[in-house]
Amino acid sequence: GVSPKVRKILQLFRLLQINNGVFVKITSATMPMLRIIEPYIAYGYPNLKTVKELIYKRGYGKVNKQRIPLSDNAIIEGVLGDKGIICVEDLIHEIFTCGPEFKAASNFLWPFKLNTPTGGWTRKTNHFIEGGDF
């Protein structure tokens, strides 16, 4: 297992499973948290293509605490319409630019379930910097 502090931070970031991914805004509050959980995560700045592909291919919304595929813009408008986000492109724009409604948009997106690395893990116990996969 991991230490309680690390577990709590991973919980706050909604990273409850291996190979999960979320969008996080870098602030003075989130940066020290990222430093603490660094050995257990991979992070970086996504480009527009990555954000688009993630949301279009693996995007699910949180509607009434349920995981709903983003098959229709009405789903997004129903939850985020009052925030001025009415379609998938608005959602992508909000996430990519870290706009004023980033928190609501990111919270609406269910954590992405990503694939395991092609070819599998080599040394899952070591941190990425030490030549492992973590």
N, C-alpha and C positions, 0 to 999 in steps of 0.2 A: 504493500500500500504506500500511500504518500502522506506527508505530514498534514495535520489538520488545517494549517494556514494555507498551504498550497491547494488542498481540496476545496476550501471555502472560496478561494479566488477563482478556481476553475468553475465552481458552481455559479459565481457571480457573472462570469463570462459565458455561461450556459454551455460549457464544454464538458458534458457529463459522460461522453462516450469516446472511445478511441476513433480517430479519423473524422471527428466533427470539425466544422469550420464556422466561424462567425465574423461579422464586421464589427470592429471596435474603433471608436474615435480616440485618437491619441490626445490625452489631456494630462495635466500635472497630476491628476489622480490615478489615471490608468497606467501611466508609464512605470511607476514603482511596482505596481502589481504585475505588469508584464515581466519585469526584471526577476521577481520572485518565482514566477512559474516558467521562466525561460527554459530550464532543462526539459520540460515536459511538452513544449509547444514549438511550432515553427511559425514565424510571423514575418510580415513585410507589407509593403505598400502595393495594393493591386492596381493593375492598369485597367482602362475602360473595357478592353476586350475580355479580361478575366471576370470583371464584375458582371458584364452582360451575359457571358456564358454560364456563370454560376446561377444567376437568377433565372435565365431562360431554361436551362437544362435541369437544374437541381433545386429550383425555387419552390418553396412551400410557404404558405401563409398561416398565421395563427388566427383562427376564427373560432370564437367561443372555446378557447383552450384546446382546439382540435387542429391537426395537421392537414391542411387543405391544399391540393396542388393549384398553382397559379394558372389555371386554364382559361380564366375569363377576367377581363378588366373590372367587371362588376364586383368581384371578390375584393379587389384592392380598394375600389371606391367605397364599398360598404364599410370598411374598417378605417381607411385613411382619408376618405373624401373630405372630412372637415378640416384636415391638415393641408389640403390643396394637392394631394397625391391621388390621381384618378386612374392611372394606367401603369403598365410595366415600365415604360420609358421614364415616367415621372419618378418611379421607385428607384430605377437605376441611377438617374440623375441625382437624386437626393443622397443615395449611398455614396456615389463616386465623388460628389463635391462636398460631402459632409455638411450639408445644408442645415437650416434651423430646425428641421423636423427629422434629423438623422436618427435620434434616439427612438422616436416612434416607428420610423421605417425599419430600423434594424431589429427592434423588438417584435415587429409584425412578422419579419422573416424567421421561419423556423430554422434552427441551426442546420447547416448543410451537412448531409451525410456523404462524405467523400470516399473514393476508392482507396484501397491499400496501395502502397507503391508498387509499380510494375516490377516484377522480379522478387517481390517480397522484401521483408526487413532483413538487414544483414546482422546488425548487432543492436537489438532493441534496448539493451540495458545501458548503452553509452549515449551521452549527449552528442548531438550533431557535430559540435565543434571538436569533440574527441574522436571523430571518425565513426561514430555510431549513427543510428537513424533518428534518435530522439531529438 
